[in-house]
């Protein structure tokens, strides 16, 4: 469905379409994008997820609060600017961990995603997003909320319909959605 929608929207273009995905780094997202487009898509590691990963690991790596604060300050400063080499050198030479395995895990994570860690500061300064929060928040507030507790009775069809409507609203296509008489066409027209 995504491929069909992209072809309909951009199929007539003569020049290449630059596709960039901001993700949490999950392998299944990378595989799904390759399946859809037939080639690797440029990925950016979501800033929120990168910070969260560093923060969680530093809580287990640092020996005390002051060390954690100092390490976090250095790492976040350099990662925000895309300086993965500086961050990795620091982790390998300056941190005395209380949990060596967690430090090794964090180093491996940064090395694995080093090509997806960009200069977030520059990207933000030109008005581009650095995270996938808008989409995730919409899913949490609308679909996720109804999949938990009393709303657990929602099935796949209802959840998909609700997500489709939220996407239409976020994309400013709410009014256009209701002008279409064929509802299957409506569902296809508002997917991002």
N, C-alpha and C positions, 0 to 999 in steps of 0.2 A: 504494500500500500504506500509506503514512504517513497519507494522508487517511482511508482506511478505518479504520485503527487509532484515529485521533483521534476519528472519529465514534462508533465503538463505545465508547470510553472516556468521552468528554465530550458526546456528542450529545444527551443528555437535559437538559443544563443550561439553565436559563432566563436566567442572566446571562452576559455576555460572558466569554470565556476570555482572560485576559491571557497573551500569548505573547511571550517575550523570547528572542532567540537571541544567544549569545555566540560571535562568529566572528572569523576572522582578517582580515575585510574583503574577502574575495574576491568578485568580482562574480557568479560562478556560484552561490555560496551564496545571495546576495540574490535572484537570479532564481528559483532552485529553491524558496525559501520563498514567494515571491509566487505561483508556479505551484501550490504545494500548497494555500495558504490563500486565494488569490484576492484578497489585499490585502497591502499592505506590512506586514511584521512589524517590531516594535521590535528594533533591533540594538544590541548593545554590542560595541565593539572589544575583543577579548581583550587583557588587560593584558600578558601575555607577548609577544604579537606586536607590540604598540605599543612596548614597551621594546626588543625586538630590532631593530625598524626604526630607532629613534632611535640605539641603540648602533652599529649598522652604518654609518649615515650619518655620525655624529659622528666615527667613525674616519677617514673620508675628508675630512671638513670641517675638523676641528681641525688647527692647525698643529703642536701638540706635545701631549705627555701631560698636562701641567698644564692647558692650555686645555680639553682633552677632559674631564678630570675636573671642572673648574669648570662647563663647559657642561652636562655630563650631570647634575650635581648640581642645577642650577637647573631644567632641563627636566623631569627625573623628579619632582622635588618638586611642580612645578605641574601636570604631567599626571596624577599620582596623585590629585590633588584635583579634576581636571576643568577646570582653569584653562587652557583652550586659548588664550584671548586673551593671557594673560601669556606663555605659551610662544612664541606667534607674534610678539608684539612684541619679545621678547628675541632671537629668531632674526633678525628683520629689522633690529634696531638695534645689537645688542651683539656679534654674531659676525663676525669677520673671517675669511672662509673661505680655505682653500688650494684648495678646489674649489667654485667658485660654482654649478656645475650640481647637485652633490649637495645643497647647501644649498637651492637652489630646489626640488629634488625633495622634500626633507623638508618644506618649507613647504607645498607642494602636497598632500602626503599628509595632514598635520595638518588643513589647511583642508577637504580632501575628506571626512575622517572626523570633523570637529569635533562633529557631532551624535551620533556613536557613542562619543565619549570622555566618560565619566561621572566622577562622584566615586567612584573605586575605594575610597578610604579609608572613606567612609561605607558603601558596599555591603559591604565586608569587616567593618566594625564591627557590622553587624546579622546577620552569619553567612552572607551570600550569597557565592557564588563570583564571582571576577573573571576567570576564564579557562576555556578549554575543555580544559585539560591532562588532566583525568581521562579524557575520551573519547579524546583523541589518543594518550595514553600506552597505553591499552588496545589501540588499533589498531596502534600501533608494536610493542608487545610480542607481540601475538598474531598478527594478520594480516600486518602489515608484515614481521615477522621471517621468516615462512614464505614470503614472496614474493621473498626475496632469497637469493642464493647457492645452497645445496643444496636449499632449499625452493621453488625457482622452478617446479617442476613442478606446483604447485597451480594449478588452474583457477578460473574464476569461481564455479562451484557449490561447490567445496570451501572457497574463501575466504569466500563468503557464509555457508556453514554454520558455519564457525568463528567469524565475527563475530557471528552470531546467538546462538551458545552463550555467547560472552563477554558479550554484552549481557544475556542472561538471568541470568548469574552476578552482574553488577554491579547489576542491578535487584532482586536477592534473589528471583528467580523460578526458580531452578535446580530445586528440588524439584517445584514445580508443573509445570514443563515436562515432566518425566518421568512425571507422572500422566496426561497427555493421551495417548490412544491414536492419534489421527489426527495424524501428524507434520506435515502441511501446516498444520493448526490450530496446532500447537506453534510453528512458525516464525513465524506471524502474531501469536501471543500474546506473544512475548518481544521484539518490536521496540519500541524506545523511541519 
